[in-house]
Amino acid sequence: MKQSERDFANPSPGSYLLTVSLAQQAYRLSAFCRSLMSPEQRAAFKADPDRVMRAAGLTDAEIGLVRARDWLGMVRYGVNHFLVFRIAGAMGDGLAATGAKMRGETLEEFARTRRVWEER
Amino acid sequence: MARIIAGLGSPHAPAVGAAVDRRDEESAYWKPLFDGYKPMRAWLERAKPDVIILFTNDHFTSFFLDVIPTFAIAVAEQHEIADEGWGKRALPEVPGHTELAWHLSRQLVDLGFDLAVCHRLPLDHGSLSPLSALMPHVTQWPVRVVPILVNVLHFPIPTAARCFQLGRAIRDCVESFEDDLKVAVLGTGGLSHQLAGERFGHINPQWDAEFLDRLENDPESLAALTHQELIERGGTESVEVIMWLCMRGALSRRVRRVHRNYYHATLTGYAQVIFEDIENLPEG
């Protein structure tokens, strides 16, 4: 990836955009996240995540991101956050919990930064 | 002749659709938003548009990295309800308008916009949250919908200026459609929010207020903004306000604002507007 694309993909501190090279790098992991739209695939993933991720051809590093719930790492790697939300949701992290982790905060810490709060 | 009678703006977050389904409109959390839908529901019942041209985006539901159209139009007679992975919402299929969609897709090519044509495009929350909040709990939708999808997730995405020009072109196309249709245009998404990165949760209500002022009175100045400028002000996901510029571009140069609401919620600056087209004022 050229430096110009790297710069484009990080338009301001703590902000990430999905570009062509990033999406290409993370294609298989992205496709795996999307496959969790299927209830059968979700159930299989919940029952034995490692087996299902290996079967999908994910690399050790990709499986490591998921196991660590490293949602920020997944975004930086090139998975769009709407795809991250699908796998985070299957692992029990809702939208706010996923975001709090990306900010390096607990859910309670994140809630205190909000003007209004509804748990979901 | 078909004519555009108004432009509407609505958020499209999944939480909005979920609140509709739970009938949670009066809770302390949701009332400030749903109070903003009441005048819009009344307006729709009074003005009775025949068609809504809906500017929205897909969220890796019906499109994936395999094919990412910059602009796309859904031409089906019935639009399916997508299952995004949490189960399908109990909504009736949304009626489309194939003849108008054909007319738009063909005429837009002549005007320099080549839209990808989708014969089957199950709609996700980007479409269904606003439609269900505007027309809640219907057994049959009272309006036909032509979705126009804009890529706002995988870069490069179209510029604000291009979206504004698309709106302009759509206005011309609507006015050359021979049937006597009342058309409303609906811009969805936004306003300020960011859903990824260490800056997750960024909201900028001052910028959102300025955006709404300028959208009404000086939309060209918004169309001149770069994605970088929009992101710095409103967060990465706020670039989707380019879909509000599609809506505004389709309206008369001056508009009559009949509604505006804003709610600074947990993750998003939610806004709603109705701008009536002063060249095509609705009767009554």
Interface residues (C-beta under 8 A of the other chain):
Chain A: F8 A9 P11 S12 P13 G14 S15 Y16 L17 L18 T19 V20 A23 Y27 S30 A31 R34 L36 M37 S38 P39 R42 L72 V75 N80 H81 F82 L83 V84 R86 G89 L95 A96 G99 A100 M102 R103 G104 F110 T113 R114 R115 V116 W117 E118 R120
Chain B: A15 A18 Y29 W30 H59 F60 T61 F64 L65 D83 E84 G85 W86 G87 L153 H154 F155 Q194 L195 A196 G197 E198 R199 F200 G201 I203 H227 Q228 I231 E232 G235 T236 H264 A265 T266 L267
